[in-house]
Amino acid sequence: MTDNYLYGGMIRLHILYHANDAPVYGLGIIEELRHHGYEMSSGTLYPLLHGLEKKGYLNSYHQPTGHRDRRMYEITIEGRQALTEAKAKVKELFGELIDEP
């Protein structure tokens, strides 16, 4: 990833997209993003997750996983609404980017 500032909004939406299917956790999101060619450190990702939680789009809880707890993030009603609205806006905006002559 060359410009964290530019891609930050897309990453937040991608997190909400996956959290809409099932609760997510930091390392799982890092691996998912890597699958798409984005290298993101935990020092970059966790502030995004915490920001989404602070905005009310995600809730977190601790899940025991053997040696230590894993912090899981699940989407809230507000997060689902924001994701739905964002999908429509993304289609419109990216439509312009892609249709550019």
Sequence and secondary structure as in RCSB ss.txt:
>XXXX:A:sequence
MTDNYLYGGMIRLHILYHANDAPVYGLGIIEELRHHGYEMSSGTLYPLLHGLEKKGYLNSYHQPTGHRDRRMYEI
TIEGRQALTEAKAKVKELFGELIDEP
>XXXX:A:secstr
   HHHHHHHHHHHHHHHHHHS EEHHHHHHHHHHTT    HHHHHHHHHHHHHTTSEEEEEEE SSSEEEEEEE
 HHHHHHHHHHHHHHHHHHHHHHT  
